[in-house]
Amino acid sequence: MADTHAAETREATLLSKWAATAHRYEELNKQLMDPSVLSQPSLIHKLNKERTELGEIAQLYSEYQDLLKQLAETDQMLKDPRVEVELQRLAAEEARRLQERRLEMEERALDLLAPKDPRDEKNTFVEIRAGTGGDEAALFAGDLFRMYVKYAEKKRLRVEVVEASETGIGGYKEVVMLVEGKGAYGQFRHESGVHRVQRVPATEASGRIHTSTVTVAVMPEVDEVDVQIDPKDLRIDTFCSSGAGGQSVNTTYSAVRITHIPTGVVVTCQDERSQLKNRAKAMRTLRARIVEAERAKQEAEIAQSRKSQVGTGDRSEKIRTYNFPQNRVTDHRIGLTLHRLEQVLNGDLDEIVDAVRAARATPLGSET
């Protein structure tokens, strides 16, 4: 009895939210024909984006309503004693088929209506920085960078290096990459945090295992309409780009450093030979960092007030360990351990990423 009541409640919640979403879609269609809206490009962009996101679920709701009408007509036929036996048999078969289709539609609706972060579809910046461990940390930063490039390629996402500070031995003190493509931020968002490596460095004569760390920050790219930056708040410096060890690699002032004075956020880009291209890349990174800094500030304030419930909220806590001697990767957030380190470093991250995303997913109707 309790299970039946729970199922009825779940269905009522689904139908209520589904209907409200379809109604919102119709509202958006009307708004986008309103002359007062058509004169506001930024509002048109915002409404069109929401309308696109709701299109599939609204279309499914329309099909679902048609199916319910067919089910009602079939049910009426089954209850009518004047209908011939053969027609009733056909009606019963049709009712079973429609009920199966109904369940499929409801499951699809549940998936589409599950809470999603609107940033998941955006391009993303991934910043990898060597932490404790000196040259060994820098080498592992390079390993993680190559791992993420391979993972992005498997997902058919495009990677572009925005900023890099190489150590000259195959490692990086810091590397920032822009990952472009549908769902890029959603694929990388849970990689933020401290990644720990345990292995014997190539320079270790005694064979002693060292522990080093690398920090990873993941930020969605921000559209210009999402954040406005006053040019008067920027200090822009140009200089000759440099390679490993700091030596100049060209004689033109193509590298760009942009400082956002109000927040102190600094972005450097020297990947392109053109100063104009470097400046455009730097501005994309700057917008993302400003928004991310504000979001992190808000989350820190929330975490402080909810510390007893959710811990410290510190984004730099250790999230994963890569143990070379044991061929092991452990994600500490979900307690998942895999004994195939080489495959993971070759970009085979699906099992880890999917498990973390599933663990952090919010079911329909629950609180975040």
Order of alpha helices (4+ residues) and beta strands (2+ residues): alpha-alpha-alpha-alpha-beta-alpha-beta-beta-alpha-beta-beta-beta-beta-beta-alpha-alpha-beta-beta-beta-alpha-alpha
